[in-house]
Amino acid sequence: MLGFLKKPLVVTVEINMNLVALTVIGLMSRLWGLSYPRAVVFDEVYYGQFVSLYMKRIFFVDDSGPPFGHMLLALGGYLGGFDGNFLWNRIGAEYSMNVPVWSLRLLPALAGALCVPLAYQILVELQFSHSAALGAALLILLENSLITQSRFMLLESILIFFILLAVLSYLKFYNLQRHRSFSGSWWFWLLLTGISCSCAVGVKYMGLFTYMLLLTMAGLHFWNMIGDQKLCHFLARGLALVIIPVVMYLSFFYVHLTLLYRSGPHDQIMTSAFQASLEGGLARITQGQPLEVAYGSQITLRNVLGKPMQCWLHSHANTYPIRYENGRGSSHQQQVTCYPFKDVNNWWIVKDPGMQQLVVSNPPRPVRHGHIVQLVHGITTRYLNT
């Protein structure tokens, strides 16, 4: 039983020095002097605002793309101890000492650096010579725009990294399926393809083109397959390239909404129910309110037939002028307008004209059709004249 001790334990490792050299040089070109310049550059003014909101847990919506890329940038700020206190108001503004510039730019730089060895491996998997692969990697390494984008708090290098990783993973999976189908490495590269595609789409919607390309390739390759394991291959591809990416993509939004639980300036585009779920938002107004409108309820009123857009009954502390520039006089009463956005000044209290009570009684007294009510502005407590 101790026969294995008669021979030494030997571990053989093959190291591709081309790959090692490209990775090291790529890291040096992207990480050297990463904190320079210590000022807001180009779209850092845009993404930096989102990073600050993540640090403060304030809800926001970026209509230009999904949240995964923003979360990665925020991860860099979190690792660097950023507290979110910086005013991202203009390009060229000098960063204060509390902003960990190196940490905020680290993940885009790492992603940009790793694109170099990924390009090398992609050409190797495509059966090109190592010289051709080395030449392609050098082109990625020395490309000025890629170097520049990688050295700032931007999303392009992260997007390109996940795109290249998805392509490489699928090529490795495809080359393995001829001889080692359903092996551990076969499953690894297939799953990594789906995960990378989901991450690419989660960073920017431009990643959807790569995802559709790989889905098309997988469909064509599957169509050309024959044998008794066709159903198994179909289920494996469906799981790895459709179900897992969709679940991951939805999970990005779940994490985004879980992290951002405080009310902020972007709440207005969301429903009242969602606003009420945020800390410091409409929950301060709607907490304890009955679902049915009753005397004492705080409500908003919207003109659903308004043109060109629907708007809410709105008021604020400002009054109409005593006299306009054309000499026409006015009531000089509090201004009442129709406001097209959700705002705390859109809230009104439903009051019983015969009582002074402005809160919901217990049990609540529902407001029925034909009842006469008064509307009291929630913020200024002034009556609406009508």
Buried (B, 14 or more C-beta within 10 A) or exposed (E): EEEEEEEEEEEEEEEEEBBEBBBEBBBEBBBEEBBEEEEBBBBBBBBBBBBBBBBEBBBBBBEEBBBBBBBBBBBBBBEBEBEBEBEBEEEEBEBEEEBBBBBBBBBBBBBBBBBBBBBBBBBBBBEBEEEBBBBBBBEBBEBEEBBBBBBBBBBBBBBBBBBBBBBBBBBBBBBBBEEEBEEEEBBBBBBBBBBBBBBBBBBBEBBEEBBEBBBEBBEEBBEEEEEEEEEEBEEBBEBBBBEBBEEBBEEBEEEBBEBBBBBBEBBBEBEBEBBBBBEEBBBEBBEEBBEEBBBBBBBBBBEEEEEEEEBBBBBBEEEBEEEEEEEEEEEEEBEBEBBBEBBBBBBBBBBBEEEEEBEBEEEBBEBEEEEEBBBBBBBEEBBBEE
